[in-house]
């Protein structure tokens, strides 16, 4: 059964997936509106990863995840294709896809499914793509054989030591509404950040050999910097509106 499901997932364009028993996460579910979409009598979480590293060189002013088209729509398109085929093959079962705004504790579930390790920075670190992966899930009442072997990184501490603001990720600061505090402005200016932050990921030894993505949408739509007054449609930083990214841009010019 697992091989058949994985074959369907693969034909949908998702090359890396694993299976986590729903019971492993049922007491760790996150409160969000999407929680109501979880199928009754859910048995399995099909965890999927979507690599997004396009170049070995780093983008300018934006994180790697923001250099590619908005992953919410790209990844959900792949997941929806997979759900459609799974429903065709297993019409008696239910399948629901989730990306980002998910009730599933994504990193924990993916690590439990054997897709990687949970780093001290909270990111999933995969063997092939490092931590440069987006996560998505398909929750189903179809019971599959699951690995259920959660593991964490070796905790070398480099990510935590490199973080300029351990209590709040700078990525969250770049996405903050309203005005920045003097300290926040200083941190973004010194680290040359407009959107997102890759500091902890770039120093991680397990990211040194991270492979380039093969997802066409990411390769084709890659931008290695933000430019003033650019069309932000379809970008990760569009969800906050232009005011937020322009505020950060003006901050870097100070």
N, C-alpha and C positions, 0 to 999 in steps of 0.2 A: 504493500500500500504506500509506504513512504517513497519508494522509487517512482511510483506512478505520479504521486503528487509533485515530487520534485521535478519530474520531467515536464509536467504542465507548467510549473513555475518557470522553468528554464526556457520553454518555448515562448513564454510571455515576455522574455527579455531580461529576466532577473536571474543572474548567474550564481548568486550566493544566498543560500537560505538554510535555516535550521528549524528544529521543532522543539518547543518548550511546552510541557504540560500546563494547562490552564491552572490546575491546582497549585502550581508553584508560585503563581502571581496573584491568585484570587484574593489574598489578604493584603496585597500591596497595591491594589488598584488606586489610581489617581482620580480625584473628583473633577470631572469635567462633563460638559454636555454630551460628549460623544459616548460616555459610559453607557447610556441607555441603548446604544446600538449593539452591545455585546450579545451574541446569540444566547438564548436560554440553553442550559445544560452544556455550556462551552467545555470542550475537552482539550483543545490544542491551540497554541499560538504559533503560527507560522511566521518566524522572524526573517526579515529580508534586509540585506544591506545594499546600499547604492554608493559606490565609490565616486568621489568628486575631484580628486587631485588631477589637474590638467597639465601642469608643468612642474618641473623641479624647482624653478625659481618661484619666489613668493610674489603675490600681487602687491600693488602699491596702495597703501592706505586702507585696504579692505581685506577681510579674511578670505581664505580660499573658498569657503562655502558661499560667500557673497559674490565671488567672481564668476560663478556659473548661474544659469537661469534659475528662477525660484524653484527650489526642490519640491515644495508642496505639490505643485501641479505636475511636475515631471514624474516624481515618484508615484503619485497617486494614479497617474495614467497607466503606469506599469502594473500597479497592484490591481487596478480595476480590470485590466485585461486578464490577469491571472484569475481573479474572482469569477469573471464571466465563464472562463473555460472550466474552472473547478465546479461551478454550478451545473454546467452542461454534463460533466462527467459524473457528478454526485448530486442529482436533483433532489434527493431526499435530505440533504444536509444544507446548513446555512453557513455563509461565509461573509465576513465583514472586514473591510480594509481600514487601516488607520495610519496616519502620518503626522508626526509632531504633536498635534493636539489629540493625544491618545490617552486613554485610561490605563493603558499598559505601561508599567515601568520599563521603558524600552531597553535601556542598557542592561539592566538586570536580566530581563527575559532573553536578550540576544546572547549574553554571556552564558546563561544557563543552557541555551540551545547549542552551545559549543562554537559560536561564531567568533569568539574572541575573549579578551580579558577586560575587566573593569579597571581602568587606571585610577590613580589617586586623584586625578583631576575630574573624575566622574565620567570620562569618555570611554566608549568601547574601543578597544585597540585590537584590530584584526591582524592576523599573521601576514596577509597579502597586501592590504591597503593601509595598514596602520590605523590611526584614528580618523583618517579623512574619509569618513563614510556617513551617509544619512541612514536613518533607520525607519523601517515601516513594518507593519504587522497585518496579518490576516488571522482573525480569530474565528474558529469554527467548532461546531459540535461533532465534527468527524474526529474520531479517536485515532491518533497516530503514535508510533513508537517514538519516545522522546529521550534525549541524552541526559538532560537534567544534571549537569555537572558544572555549576557556577565556579568561576575562578577569577582571581585578581592578579594584577601585575606584581612585579618583584618589589615595588615601592622603593625605587632608587632615590626618590625625592627631588629629582631635577625639575619637575613641573611645578611643584609647590615653591621651590626656591626661586624660580624665575618669575613667578607671578607678582606683578607690581601691587596688586590689591586683593589679597587672599580672601577677604570676607565677602567681596562682591566682584564677580568677574567683570572685567572691562568691557566685555561684549554687552553686558546688561547696561552699562553706563552709556555706550554708544546708542542704545535703543531707548533711553530714558526720554519721557515726554517733558516738555517745558524747558526751563533754564538749567544749565549745569552749575554746580557749585564751583568755587575757585579751585578746589582740590581736584574735582573731576575734570575741569578744563585743563589743568596742568598735566594730569595723567594722560589724557588723550593727546595733548600737544607733544609731550615728551616721547610718547610711544608711536606717534604718527598714525593715529587710528581714526577712521571715519565710521566704520561699521564692522562689528565683530572683533575677535581677537584670537590669534593663533600662537601666542607666546608660549603657552604650556605645551602645545602640540609640537612646535618647531624644535624644542629642546629635548623632546622624548626620544630616547635611543631606539625605541621600537618603531619610530617613524622614519628612520634613516633610509630604509630600503622600500618605503611605501611605493607601490606601483601606480602607474597612470591609469585613470579610468578608461573604460571602453564604451561608456554611455554616450551615444551620438549627440543627444541634446546638450550635454555639458561641454563636449568638445567643440561643437559648432557655436554655441552661444557664449563662450568664455570671453570675459573682459578682465584685463589684468590691472585695471585701476578705475576709480571714479573720476569723471570729468565734470566740471562745473556746468550746470544747466542741462545735463544729459537727460534723455528720456529714461526714466526709471521703471517704466512698465515692464512687468515680468521679472523684476529683480527682487532679491530677498529683502532689500531695504525699502521696497515700495509700500509694505504693509503699514509702516508708521507715517507715510506721507512724506512729501518733499521737505517740509519744514525741519524735520529731524536730521536728515542727512545734510541739508544745507547749513544748519546750525553747526554741525560738526566740521563741515568744510570751512566755514568762516573761522572757526576756532583754530584750525591749523594754520591759518594765515596770520594770526596774531603775532 
